[in-house]
Amino acid sequence: MKLTLPQGYSRIRFRRRRRAHYKHGNLLPITELEPGERGEITCIKGNRKIIQRLADLGLTPNTCISIVKTAPFNGPVEIAVRGCKLAIGRDIAENILVKMKEN
């Protein structure tokens, strides 16, 4: 089945438009944060296995996290949560939505 986009939309514009939807207010994926910025997890999207795995690592709603560093070329994101540093793949990290916090 081939995906058809509305007339006047390219695939790139469509992705940007979806990403802008998550920036409603202060809510955005952790991949959008810069190293050193902090946020509070508000929700995690994904199937049951992903949500359970992240919960086992300590990533639950209302948990404060900070970005340590991001790898280049769409590599993993290193975060600090509950006194531990974790490296999470970018595809999973895009499903973790946070609310920005002041340093």
C-alpha positions as CSV (number, residue, x, y, z in Angstrom):
1,M,0.0,0.0,0.0
2,K,1.5,3.3,-1.1
3,L,1.2,6.4,1.1
4,T,-0.3,9.3,-0.7
5,L,0.1,12.8,0.7
6,P,-2.2,15.7,0.2
7,Q,-1.4,17.9,-2.9
8,G,1.4,20.4,-2.2
9,Y,3.0,18.3,0.6
10,S,6.3,16.6,0.2
11,R,7.3,13.8,2.6
12,I,9.7,16.2,4.4
13,R,7.1,18.9,5.0
14,F,4.7,16.3,6.3
15,R,7.2,15.1,8.9
16,R,8.0,18.6,10.1
17,R,4.3,19.3,10.5
18,R,3.8,16.3,12.7
19,R,6.8,17.2,14.9
20,A,5.5,20.7,15.3
21,H,2.3,19.1,16.8
22,Y,4.4,17.8,19.8
23,K,5.7,21.3,20.5
24,H,2.3,22.4,21.8
25,G,3.1,24.4,24.8
26,N,6.2,23.0,26.5
27,L,5.7,19.4,25.4
28,L,8.4,18.1,23.1
29,P,10.5,14.9,22.5
30,I,13.8,14.6,24.4
31,T,15.6,14.5,21.0
32,E,14.7,18.2,20.7
33,L,16.5,19.1,23.9
34,E,20.1,20.4,23.9
35,P,22.8,18.9,26.1
36,G,22.5,20.4,29.6
37,E,18.8,21.1,29.3
38,R,16.3,19.5,31.8
39,G,12.8,18.3,31.5
40,E,10.1,16.4,33.2
41,I,8.6,13.3,31.5
42,T,4.9,13.8,30.8
43,C,4.1,10.8,28.7
44,I,5.8,7.9,26.7
45,K,4.4,6.8,23.4
46,G,4.8,3.3,22.1
47,N,3.8,-0.3,22.5
48,R,3.6,-2.2,25.8
49,K,7.1,-3.6,25.4
50,I,8.8,-0.2,24.9
51,I,6.9,1.4,27.8
52,Q,7.7,-1.5,30.1
53,R,11.4,-1.4,29.2
54,L,11.6,2.3,29.8
55,A,9.8,1.9,33.1
56,D,12.3,-0.7,34.2
57,L,15.1,1.8,33.4
58,G,13.3,4.3,35.7
59,L,11.8,6.5,32.9
60,T,8.3,7.0,34.2
61,P,6.0,10.0,34.0
62,N,6.8,12.9,36.4
63,T,10.5,11.9,36.5
64,C,13.1,14.7,35.9
65,I,15.8,14.0,33.3
66,S,18.6,15.9,31.8
67,I,20.4,15.5,28.5
68,V,24.1,14.7,28.8
69,K,25.0,14.5,25.2
70,T,23.7,13.4,21.8
71,A,25.7,11.3,19.3
72,P,26.1,12.7,15.8
73,F,24.4,11.1,12.7
74,N,21.2,10.2,14.5
75,G,23.0,8.1,17.1
76,P,21.8,7.5,20.7
77,V,21.0,10.1,23.2
78,E,22.7,10.0,26.6
79,I,20.5,11.1,29.5
80,A,20.8,11.4,33.3
81,V,17.9,10.1,35.3
82,R,17.7,9.4,39.0
83,G,21.5,9.6,39.4
84,C,22.3,7.2,36.6
85,K,23.3,7.8,33.0
86,L,21.5,5.9,30.2
87,A,22.0,5.8,26.5
88,I,18.8,5.4,24.5
89,G,18.4,4.9,20.8
90,R,17.1,7.9,19.0
91,D,14.0,6.1,17.6
92,I,12.9,5.2,21.2
93,A,13.9,8.6,22.6
94,E,11.6,10.4,20.1
95,N,8.7,8.7,21.9
96,I,9.5,10.2,25.3
97,L,7.7,13.6,25.6
98,V,8.9,16.0,28.2
99,K,7.9,19.4,29.7
100,M,10.8,21.9,29.8
101,K,12.2,22.8,33.2
102,E,14.4,25.8,34.2
103,N,18.0,24.9,35.3
